[in-house]
Amino acid sequence: MEDINLLSVGEAASLLSAELGEPVQPRWITRLLYDRQLREDFCPMVGGRRLIRREYLPEVARALRLHGKIKRLPKGGQS
């Protein structure tokens, strides 16, 4: 059974892009993961792919903003 709360990096980027109204490149998220800027317990490795828990998306957005990749945070996010 598929866990609907786990997203691929591409799905996470698409959801953030839609919510923010600005592009979010999957490779930006991949870089944050590679640089260990995101918590591994919220981004588990499953079948050789890194997945992101849906509830962790606001933190992903904060990390992207901190690194200058996006201009704003999703609604409810803090700057």
C-alpha positions in Angstrom: 0.0 0.0 0.0 1.3 3.4 -1.0 1.8 6.1 1.7 0.1 9.3 0.4 2.0 11.3 3.0 5.4 10.5 1.3 6.3 12.5 -1.8 9.0 12.2 -4.3 11.3 15.2 -4.7 9.6 16.1 -8.0 6.2 15.9 -6.4 7.3 18.1 -3.5 8.8 20.6 -5.9 5.5 20.7 -7.9 3.4 21.2 -4.8 5.6 23.9 -3.5 5.7 25.6 -6.9 1.9 25.6 -7.0 1.5 26.9 -3.5 4.1 29.6 -3.8 3.3 30.7 -7.3 7.0 30.6 -8.2 9.1 27.8 -9.6 10.8 25.3 -7.3 13.4 23.1 -9.0 13.6 19.5 -7.8 17.4 19.7 -8.0 17.3 22.5 -5.3 15.6 20.1 -2.9 18.0 17.3 -3.9 20.9 19.6 -3.1 19.5 20.4 0.4 19.2 16.7 1.0 22.7 16.0 -0.3 24.1 18.8 1.9 22.2 17.4 4.9 20.2 20.6 5.3 16.9 18.6 5.8 16.2 16.1 8.5 16.6 12.5 7.3 13.8 11.2 9.6 11.3 13.4 7.6 13.0 12.5 4.3 13.5 8.7 4.4 15.2 6.6 1.8 12.7 4.2 0.3 13.7 1.8 -2.5 16.8 3.8 -3.3 14.8 7.1 -3.6 14.6 9.9 -1.1 11.0 10.7 -0.2 9.7 13.7 1.7 6.9 13.7 4.3 4.1 16.0 3.2 4.0 17.7 6.7 7.7 18.6 6.2 7.1 20.8 3.2 7.0 24.0 5.2 10.4 23.3 6.5 11.7 22.5 3.0 10.3 25.9 1.9 12.1 27.6 4.8 15.4 25.9 3.8 14.9 27.0 0.2 14.3 30.6 1.3 17.3 30.6 3.6 19.4 29.5 0.7 18.0 32.2 -1.6 16.0 29.9 -3.9 12.5 31.2 -3.3 11.2 34.7 -2.3 8.3 33.8 0.0 7.0 31.0 2.2 3.8 29.1 1.9 0.8 30.5 3.7 1.2 29.9 7.4 5.0 29.8 7.1 7.2 32.2 9.0 10.0 34.2 7.6 
